[in-house]
Amino acid sequence: MQLIIPGISHILCQNNEPTTILTELYKLLSRHFPIDTLSMATYASDKGVIHYKAFVINKNAMILDEPIKLSLKGQKRFNAFIRTQQKVLMFNNSKEMAYAREVINFFRVKDSVSTLIFYIQTGIHQYTGIVFAAYGQNRYTENHVENLCKLENSLTEALITLLKQLKQTINNSKHSPRPQGVRDLIEYQRIDLVLNSQNGLRTILDQVEQVAPLDSPVLITGETGVGKELVASLIHGYSKRVEGPFICVNCGAIPESLLDSELFGYEKGAFTGAVKRHAGFFEQADGGSLFLDEVGELSLTAQVKLLRALQNKMIQRVGGIDILSIDVRVMGATNRNLLKMIKERAFRQDLWYRLNVFPIEVPPLRERKNDIPSLVQYLINNKLFEMNLPFQPVLANEAMDQLLAYDWPGNVRELQNVIERALILCNGAPLKFPNLAIHNSYQTIEEISHELKPFPTMEEMMITHIQHSLELSKGKIEGPGGAAKLLGMNPSTLRARMRKLGIKKISTWGINKDKKGWKDKNGRQ
């Protein structure tokens, strides 16, 4: 600890901005303590309000002015800790502490967090503290507490200096506080920590680190459901545009007739129904990143318009006369072979050159099964938070073996759907995945009896797979438990595929007991 004390003094003597001081403190202290995020906050014990002033996440410092009103239970517990007059408070499981649970829920942190808090009294009922946080339980020990207490004088000086500077910075700031920015940074960090534990994506993360600080276009390729949008969000999260918007566009879902108005916006009165000015996706993404998913689905006409916007970095709203300059970092993604499409004259070569400056290929889940355990925990935490479940899910003894034995044709998206379905059905019991075993049994039977019947065509397999999803969803296409969710597809894409394959709904599901409710174009059920 003797090395840290002069280090803190040196940082404070530099007369830097508060964001620089916080970032340098983060770098210094994280060498000796487990720290995923470092924050500074004040607390009014008479009002029960924690007021967050700043966050440092992944060496990114963000000034904040965000009050959080604790519940009466949270106030009571936190005030009781303060009355002990300990200089350092240690909590090794945020989900067991009322006040900590309220804070992590406010910032939408989905994991359990361990925290160390060093605080000083700065007025009547007023306290100021610096908070160390690390993902997971029991990340801190009594040795960490003792070492932090040795830094009392240096940290007290740092807190007084920062409190004064932050007060002035917040008062002079013309920008409104952005707690969503902190939530986004926490989520980017969380994704990074999860993916870093997966050997299969180490190369991908190296590429993300290379290209993120630049403004170069990126083309992300891979099968449907491998997590191309996740990679794009990480690139945005570690870029200099992190405080700007991240806009995702499904190119395959935009009708040709609406492409101009959706991408570039429109003026009031440009067409029937245009009752007010509308900003398109490019304009919405100004100062941030625009992710064009399924870019291979765009028509040739749409490709020309997109290419012009990328080349000129200027757009014009439908019905408008003004030319708007845009500052957007563009990332595209596709599961199609664009080089083959270029040879078939279905995709423009000049647009491919424009997008393919830095290609990233994401491998399918079946080629990186060692990633599944950490992905499962990540997805469970996500769904636990989204679904507001009253229990902490655990896996049954055989559950992980079931997940590892399956080949995941739908990749991470299919795994996510399987996890969500299991959470809905488990009612607090250990998670099991019997449907995977049934599916594998069907495959085994087909392998044994493949000589007894003709090998199915790809179209027949698609028809069978879609019909099976409709059976599981009882005919429901959209929403939780719907066929589109099971298949990892956009509902409009699924409906289009069903029309193409001739799969039609011929009766209300479950009413006509003599029919399954769906037939293909040849009358097969």
C-alpha positions in Angstrom: 0.0 0.0 0.0 3.0 2.3 0.5 3.3 2.5 -3.3 -0.3 3.6 -3.8 -0.2 6.6 -1.4 2.4 8.6 -3.4 0.6 7.5 -6.6 -2.6 9.1 -5.4 -0.8 12.3 -4.3 0.9 12.5 -7.8 -2.5 12.2 -9.5 -4.1 14.9 -7.4 -1.1 17.3 -7.9 -1.5 17.2 -11.7 -4.5 19.6 -11.5 -6.4 17.4 -14.1 -10.1 17.3 -14.9 -12.2 15.1 -12.6 -12.7 12.5 -15.3 -8.9 12.2 -15.7 -8.4 12.0 -11.9 -11.0 9.2 -11.7 -9.6 7.3 -14.6 -6.0 7.4 -13.2 -7.3 6.3 -9.8 -9.1 3.4 -11.4 -5.9 2.3 -13.2 -3.9 2.6 -10.0 -6.3 1.0 -7.6 -7.3 -1.9 -9.9 -3.7 -3.2 -9.7 -4.3 -4.0 -6.0 -8.0 -4.5 -5.7 -10.6 -6.4 -7.9 -12.4 -3.6 -9.6 -14.8 -3.8 -12.5 -16.4 -0.4 -11.9 -15.3 2.5 -9.8 -17.9 5.1 -8.8 -18.3 8.2 -6.6 -21.5 9.0 -4.8 -22.9 11.1 -1.9 -25.5 10.0 0.6 -28.1 12.0 2.5 -28.9 9.8 5.5 -31.9 12.0 6.5 -33.5 11.7 3.1 -32.3 8.2 2.1 -30.9 9.4 -1.2 -27.8 8.1 -2.9 -26.5 10.6 -5.4 -24.2 9.2 -8.0 -21.6 11.7 -9.3 -19.3 9.7 -11.5 -18.6 6.2 -12.9 -15.5 4.7 -14.4 -16.0 1.6 -16.5 -13.3 0.0 -18.7 -11.2 3.1 -18.2 -14.1 5.2 -19.5 -15.1 8.0 -17.0 -18.6 9.4 -17.1 -19.8 12.4 -15.0 -23.3 11.7 -13.7 -25.9 13.6 -11.6 -28.3 10.8 -10.7 -30.2 10.6 -7.4 -31.6 7.2 -6.3 -34.2 7.2 -3.5 -33.9 4.1 -1.3 -36.9 2.3 0.1 -37.5 2.6 3.8 -36.0 -0.9 4.3 -32.9 0.1 2.2 -32.5 3.3 4.2 -32.8 1.5 7.5 -30.1 -1.1 6.6 -27.7 1.4 5.1 -28.0 3.9 8.0 -27.4 1.1 10.4 -24.1 0.3 8.7 -23.1 4.0 8.8 -23.8 4.2 12.5 -21.1 1.6 13.1 -18.6 4.3 12.1 -16.5 1.9 10.1 -14.5 3.7 7.5 -14.9 0.8 4.9 -18.0 -1.2 4.3 -17.8 -4.6 2.6 -20.8 -6.3 1.0 -20.1 -9.6 -0.9 -23.5 -10.3 -2.4 -25.6 -7.4 -3.6 -28.7 -9.6 -4.0 -28.8 -10.1 -0.2 -28.6 -6.4 0.7 -31.8 -4.3 0.3 -30.0 -1.0 -0.6 -27.4 -2.7 -2.9 -30.2 -4.6 -4.7 -32.1 -1.4 -5.3 -28.9 0.3 -6.8 -28.0 -2.5 -9.1 -31.6 -2.8 -10.3 -31.6 0.9 -11.1 -28.5 0.5 -13.3 -29.9 -2.8 -14.6 -27.0 -4.9 -13.5 -28.0 -8.5 -14.0 -25.3 -10.2 -12.0 -24.6 -10.4 -8.3 -22.0 -7.8 -7.3 -19.4 -7.5 -4.5 -18.7 -3.9 -3.2 -16.2 -2.1 -1.0 -17.2 1.4 0.1 -14.8 3.9 1.6 -16.6 7.0 2.8 -16.2 10.2 4.8 -18.7 12.5 6.5 -18.9 15.9 4.6 -21.7 17.5 6.5 -24.7 17.0 8.8 -26.4 13.8 7.5 -24.1 14.1 4.4 -21.5 11.4 3.4 -19.3 11.0 0.3 -17.8 7.7 -0.8 -15.8 5.9 -3.4 -17.3 2.5 -4.4 -15.3 -0.4 -5.7 -17.5 -3.0 -7.4 -16.6 -6.4 -8.8 -18.9 -8.9 -10.5 -19.7 -12.1 -8.6 -19.9 -13.0 -4.9 -17.2 -12.9 -2.3 -14.7 -11.0 -4.4 -13.4 -9.0 -1.4 -11.8 -10.1 1.8 -10.9 -8.6 5.2 -7.4 -8.1 3.8 -8.8 -5.8 1.2 -10.7 -3.9 3.9 -7.5 -3.5 5.9 -5.5 -2.3 2.9 -8.2 0.2 2.0 -8.2 1.6 5.6 -4.4 2.2 5.2 -5.2 4.6 2.4 -7.6 6.7 4.5 -5.7 10.0 4.4 -5.0 9.8 0.6 -8.6 8.7 -0.3 -10.1 11.4 1.9 -8.0 14.1 0.1 -9.1 12.6 -3.2 -12.8 12.6 -2.3 -12.7 16.2 -1.1 -10.9 17.3 -4.3 -13.2 15.4 -6.5 -16.4 16.5 -4.8 -15.4 20.1 -5.3 -14.5 19.7 -8.9 -17.5 17.5 -9.8 -19.9 20.1 -8.2 -18.4 22.8 -10.4 -18.4 20.5 -13.5 -22.1 19.5 -13.1 -23.2 23.1 -12.5 -21.4 24.3 -15.6 -22.6 21.4 -17.8 -25.1 22.1 -20.5 -25.9 18.4 -20.9 -28.5 16.6 -19.0 -27.4 13.6 -17.0 -27.5 10.3 -18.8 -27.9 7.2 -16.5 -28.7 5.2 -19.7 -25.1 5.8 -20.7 -23.9 4.1 -17.5 -26.3 1.3 -18.1 -25.0 0.8 -21.7 -21.3 0.9 -20.5 -22.1 -1.7 -17.8 -23.7 -3.9 -20.3 -20.8 -3.6 -22.8 -18.4 -4.5 -20.0 -20.5 -7.4 -18.9 -20.7 -8.8 -22.4 -16.9 -8.4 -22.7 -16.3 -10.3 -19.5 -18.5 -13.1 -20.5 -17.0 -13.4 -24.0 -13.5 -13.2 -22.6 -14.2 -16.4 -20.7 -15.0 -18.2 -23.9 -11.9 -19.5 -25.9 -14.0 -19.8 -29.0 -14.4 -16.0 -29.4 -10.9 -14.9 -28.4 -10.0 -14.1 -32.0 -13.2 -12.2 -32.4 -12.5 -10.1 -29.3 -9.0 -9.3 -30.6 -10.5 -8.1 -33.8 -13.0 -6.0 -31.9 -10.2 -4.3 -29.9 -8.4 -3.6 -33.2 -11.2 -1.9 -35.1 -13.3 -0.4 -32.3 -11.3 2.9 -31.9 -11.5 3.6 -35.6 -14.4 4.7 -37.8 -13.8 2.1 -40.5 -16.9 0.2 -41.7 -17.1 -3.4 -40.5 -18.8 -6.4 -42.2 -19.8 -9.2 -39.8 -20.6 -12.5 -41.3 -21.9 -15.8 -39.9 -24.9 -18.1 -39.7 -28.2 -16.8 -38.4 -28.3 -16.5 -34.6 -24.5 -16.6 -34.0 -24.6 -13.1 -32.3 -23.6 -10.7 -35.0 -25.5 -7.9 -33.4 -23.7 -8.6 -30.1 -20.3 -8.2 -31.8 -21.5 -4.9 -33.4 -22.7 -3.6 -30.0 -19.3 -4.4 -28.5 -17.5 -2.5 -31.3 -19.8 0.5 -30.6 -19.3 0.1 -26.8 -15.5 0.3 -27.1 -15.4 3.1 -29.7 -15.1 6.8 -29.2 -18.8 6.9 -30.2 -19.9 5.0 -27.1 -22.0 8.0 -25.8 -23.8 8.3 -29.1 -26.7 6.2 -30.3 -26.4 2.6 -31.5 -29.2 2.0 -34.1 -30.0 -1.5 -35.4 -31.8 -1.9 -38.7 -33.1 -5.2 -40.1 -32.7 -4.5 -43.8 -34.8 -7.6 -44.7 -37.8 -6.3 -42.9 -38.0 -2.9 -44.8 -40.3 -3.0 -47.8 -38.8 -1.5 -50.9 -41.5 1.2 -51.0 -40.6 2.4 -47.5 -36.8 2.2 -47.8 -36.1 5.9 -48.5 -38.4 7.1 -45.7 -37.1 4.6 -43.2 -33.4 5.1 -43.9 -33.3 8.8 -44.7 -36.5 10.2 -43.1 -39.2 12.4 -44.5 -40.6 15.9 -44.3 -44.1 16.8 -43.2 -46.5 16.4 -46.1 -44.1 14.4 -48.2 -46.8 11.8 -48.7 -50.2 10.8 -47.4 -49.8 10.1 -43.7 -46.7 12.1 -43.2 -48.2 14.4 -40.6 -44.9 15.5 -39.1 -41.2 15.4 -39.9 -39.6 12.0 -39.3 -35.8 11.3 -38.8 -34.6 8.3 -40.6 -32.2 5.7 -39.3 -29.1 7.5 -40.6 -30.2 10.7 -38.9 -31.1 8.9 -35.7 -27.6 7.3 -35.6 -25.8 10.7 -36.1 -22.8 10.8 -33.8 -23.0 7.1 -33.2 -23.2 3.8 -35.0 -25.6 2.3 -37.5 -25.9 -1.5 -37.7 -27.4 -2.8 -40.9 -28.4 -6.4 -40.3 -29.3 -8.7 -43.2 -27.7 -6.3 -45.6 -27.6 -9.0 -48.2 -31.5 -8.9 -48.4 -31.5 -5.4 -49.9 -32.6 -5.0 -53.5 -30.2 -3.6 -56.1 -32.1 -0.3 -56.1 -31.8 -0.1 -52.3 -28.1 -0.9 -52.5 -27.5 2.0 -54.9 -29.2 4.4 -52.4 -27.2 3.0 -49.5 -23.9 3.2 -51.4 -24.6 6.9 -52.2 -25.2 7.7 -48.5 -22.0 5.9 -47.4 -19.9 7.5 -50.0 -21.1 11.1 -49.7 -21.9 11.0 -45.9 -24.9 13.1 -46.8 -28.6 12.4 -46.9 -31.8 14.1 -48.0 -35.2 13.5 -46.4 -38.0 12.4 -48.6 -39.9 15.5 -49.7 -37.1 17.8 -48.4 -34.7 20.1 -50.2 -31.9 20.4 -47.5 -28.9 18.1 -47.8 -27.9 16.9 -44.3 -24.3 15.9 -43.4 -24.2 12.8 -41.2 -21.5 11.5 -38.9 -22.2 7.8 -38.7 -20.1 4.7 -38.3 -21.7 1.9 -40.4 -21.5 -1.8 -39.6 -23.2 -4.4 -41.8 -24.0 -8.1 -41.2 -25.2 -11.0 -43.3 -25.6 -14.7 -43.3 -25.4 -14.9 -47.1 -22.4 -15.4 -49.4 -22.0 -11.9 -50.8 -19.2 -12.9 -53.2 -21.4 -15.5 -54.7 -24.2 -12.9 -54.9 -21.8 -10.5 -56.7 -21.1 -13.1 -59.3 -24.8 -13.7 -59.7 -25.3 -9.9 -60.0 -27.5 -9.9 -56.9 -25.2 -7.7 -54.8 -23.2 -4.6 -56.0 -19.4 -5.1 -55.9 -18.8 -1.4 -55.1 -21.1 -1.6 -52.0 -19.2 -4.8 -50.9 -15.9 -2.9 -51.1 -17.4 -0.1 -49.1 -18.7 -2.4 -46.3 -16.0 -5.0 -46.3 -13.1 -2.8 -45.1 -12.7 -4.9 -41.9 -14.5 -8.3 -42.1 -15.3 -10.3 -39.0 -16.6 -13.9 -39.3 -18.4 -15.2 -36.2 -18.2 -19.1 -35.9 -21.3 -21.1 -35.3 -22.0 -22.4 -31.8 -21.4 -26.0 -32.7 -17.8 -25.1 -33.4 -17.3 -23.6 -30.0 -19.2 -25.7 -27.5 -16.8 -24.8 -24.8 -18.5 -21.4 -24.8 -21.9 -22.9 -23.8 -21.5 -23.0 -20.0 -20.6 -19.3 -19.7 -23.2 -18.3 -22.3 -25.9 -20.2 -20.4 -25.2 -18.3 -17.2 -25.1 -15.0 -19.1 -28.5 -15.8 -20.8 -30.0 -17.0 -17.5 -29.0 -13.7 -15.8 -30.4 -11.7 -18.7 -33.8 -13.5 -18.6 -33.9 -13.5 -14.8 -33.8 -9.7 -14.9 -36.1 -9.3 -17.9 -38.8 -11.7 -16.6 -38.5 -10.5 -13.0 -38.5 -14.1 -11.7 -38.8 -14.5 -7.9 -36.2 -17.3 -7.8 -32.5 -17.9 -8.7 -32.5 -20.6 -11.4 -30.1 -23.6 -11.2 -29.4 -26.3 -13.7 -30.4 -29.9 -13.1 -27.5 -32.4 -12.9 -27.9 -33.7 -16.5 -28.9 -30.3 -18.0 -25.4 -29.1 -19.1 -24.7 -32.5 -20.7 -27.9 -32.2 -22.7 -26.9 -28.7 -23.9 -23.4 -29.8 -24.8 -24.6 -32.8 -26.7 -26.9 -30.8 -29.0 -25.5 -29.2 -32.2 -27.5 -25.9 -32.1 -28.5 -25.3 -35.7 -30.1 -22.0 -34.6 -26.9 -21.0 -32.7 -26.9 -18.6 -29.8 -30.4 -17.4 -30.6 -31.8 -20.9 -30.3 -29.9 -21.4 -27.0 -31.5 -18.2 -25.8 -35.0 -19.4 -26.7 -34.4 -22.8 -25.1 -33.3 -21.0 -21.9 -36.3 -18.7 -21.8 -38.7 -21.6 -22.5 -37.1 -23.6 -19.6 -37.4 -20.6 -17.2 -41.1 -20.3 -18.1 -41.8 -23.9 -17.4 -39.6 -24.7 -14.4 -41.6 -22.9 -11.7 -38.5 -22.6 -9.6 -37.4 -26.3 -10.1 -33.9 -27.0 -11.5 -33.8 -26.3 -15.3 -34.1 -29.3 -17.6 -34.1 -29.5 -21.4 -36.1 -32.6 -22.4 -37.0 -31.3 -25.8 -33.3 -31.4 -26.8 -33.2 -35.1 -25.9 -36.4 -35.8 -27.9 -34.9 -33.9 -30.9 -31.8 -36.0 -30.7 -33.9 -39.2 -30.5 -35.6 -38.2 -33.7 -32.2 -37.7 -35.3 -31.0 -41.1 -34.2 -34.2 -42.8 -35.6 -33.6 -41.1 -38.9 -30.0 -42.2 -39.0 -31.0 -45.8 -38.3 -33.9 -45.8 -40.9 -32.4 -43.5 -43.6 -32.2 -46.4 -46.0 -36.0 -47.2 -45.6 -37.1 -43.8 -47.0 -35.8 -41.2 -49.5 -33.4 -38.6 -48.1 -35.5 -35.4 -47.5 -34.8 -32.3 -49.6 -33.8 -29.0 -48.0 -37.3 -27.7 -48.7 -38.9 -30.7 -47.1 -36.7 -30.3 -44.0 -37.6 -26.6 -43.7 -41.3 -27.4 -44.0 -41.0 -30.1 -41.3 -39.0 -27.8 -39.0 -41.4 -24.9 -39.3 -44.4 -27.2 -38.8 -42.7 -28.6 -35.7 -42.3 -25.1 -34.3 -45.9 -24.4 -35.0 -46.9 -27.5 -33.1 -44.8 -26.5 -30.1 -46.2 -22.9 -30.2 -49.8 -24.2 -30.8 -50.0 -22.1 -33.9 -48.8 -18.8 -32.4 -46.3 -17.0 -34.6 -45.4 -13.8 -32.7 -44.4 -13.0 -29.1 -43.0 -15.2 -26.2 -43.3 -18.9 -27.0 -44.3 -18.1 -30.6 -42.9 -20.1 -33.6 -40.8 -17.1 -34.7 -39.2 -17.0 -31.2 -38.5 -20.7 -31.3 -36.9 -20.5 -34.7 -34.9 -17.4 -33.9 -36.5 -15.5 -36.8 -38.3 -12.2 -37.3 -42.1 -12.9 -37.5 -42.4 -11.2 -40.8 -39.5 -13.3 -42.2 -41.2 -16.4 -40.9 -44.5 -15.5 -42.6 -42.7 -14.8 -45.8 -41.0 -18.2 -45.6 -44.3 -19.9 -44.9 -45.8 -18.3 -48.0 -42.9 -19.3 -50.1 -43.1 -22.9 -48.9 -46.8 -23.0 -49.2 -47.5 -23.6 -45.5 -50.9 -22.3 -44.8 -53.1 -22.2 -41.8 -56.4 -24.0 -42.7 -58.2 -23.9 -39.3 -58.1 -22.4 -35.9 -55.5 -24.4 -34.0 -56.9 -27.1 -31.8 -60.6 -26.8 -33.0 -60.4 -29.1 -36.0 -59.1 -32.2 -34.3 -59.0 -34.2 -37.6 -56.4 -31.8 -39.1 -53.1 -30.5 -37.7 -54.0 -27.1 -38.9 -51.2 -26.6 -41.4 -50.4 -28.0 -44.8 -47.7 -27.4 -47.3 -48.3 -26.5 -51.0 -48.7 -30.1 -52.0 -51.3 -30.8 -49.4 -49.0 -32.6 -47.0 -49.6 -32.1 -43.3 
